[in-house]
């Protein structure tokens, strides 16, 4: 099995992937990053995206089931690309997520989502617990 | 190499964005905090000489170093790597045993073992090791104990986790900022977590961890104690507790209370902190955190709750509410609430009886069990 950096490398092999960051939402720590640098410090990015994730999780209107449900991914679409915020389930207190930037012209959102899920499976483990 | 040479003043330098990779052996220090403990100075010195071994910090815990970088850290009262892994699930717990066996054998390869384990995996081990080390470092870096370094073989986690002291310092600063942004009163970290009796809002949204804290609060466990019990990261629990304080879901000492609750009054006087938190203390606002000084309502009965983030002020009428309906917080199970809330309400209702503390049901149960054993 792969380490964290290995996971990020596989994520970066997704067509159109520009930047991938694994963020610890509790402290706003960018645990690991790969790809080109963003316009601002990645820890700053991490803290801001954490706020986005928290806001979405705390908004009942954004739940897809009447009783509320778990959110897997948050997708932000820009004119030039997509941001994929994929939450790593349970084992890490729901605080870990992967932030992937995909180029709109080169990338394919559906394909990227499938591949990201697979990479995250390695992080989350398959405990079934 | 325990030569006690005093470390020269750390040279300011722009820290690289991420330092999980082995850092170059250049002098490498960031002056992030004004006040640095002896532990910090010693860590920076050991990094410069590229030391490998164990740095003990009094009886609080220890850093394990390899080539000057921290590869593992454990601290008393902080959720450690074992606990995190075991709490992650039955698969991880089973595989963790095998990893530890491999670590104990001289010819074992624990990292490869973890890599093979279906329930664990290398990536998860790396993450758990990182979070455990950062949590422990929070406690160790602030310790005033005299550090004591002993050279020795590297910890087996060395290939998995590598954190430079500079990154530890930056991470500590970020964590502090994050805690203070949630709720500026640090006493929440060390005081027993006591759920509020009344919730002054129509609906409350909690994260999973915040709910766990509320459900498992027993009136004398601090957030760190609960983190140990639940197998959650200590920092995450502290942060959750601060959020709970900011939303007035747990009782907090009044902001102008010059006598903070003693840290970890576990088992001794379990309910002694409750009256203090609920009943207004008739003291002058001597100590007021600067960040919220402008917003404090010193005269409000029950103490004013000031949520720094949203700027909302929710005065809790502690004494008046005491006689009314019980808590209706969605997250509180009825079984957990009834007995204790009733006991606490009687305390708050009568200011004159503050010296009397109701017996803790836990203590009574244990007493009965002990007596039955004797009989």
Interface residues (C-beta under 8 A of the other chain):
Chain A: X1 X2 X3 X4 X5 X6 X7 X24 X26 X27 X28 X29 X30 X31 X32 X33 X37 X41 X42 X43 X47 X57 X58 X60 X91 X92 X93 X94 X95 X96 X122 X123 X124 X125 X126 X127 X128 X129
Chain B: X17 X18 X20 X88 X89 X90 X91 X92 X115 X116 X118 X119 X120 X121 X122 X123 X124 X126 X127 X130 X131 X134 X160 X171 X174 X175 X178 X205 X207 X208 X209 X232 X233 X235 X236 X239
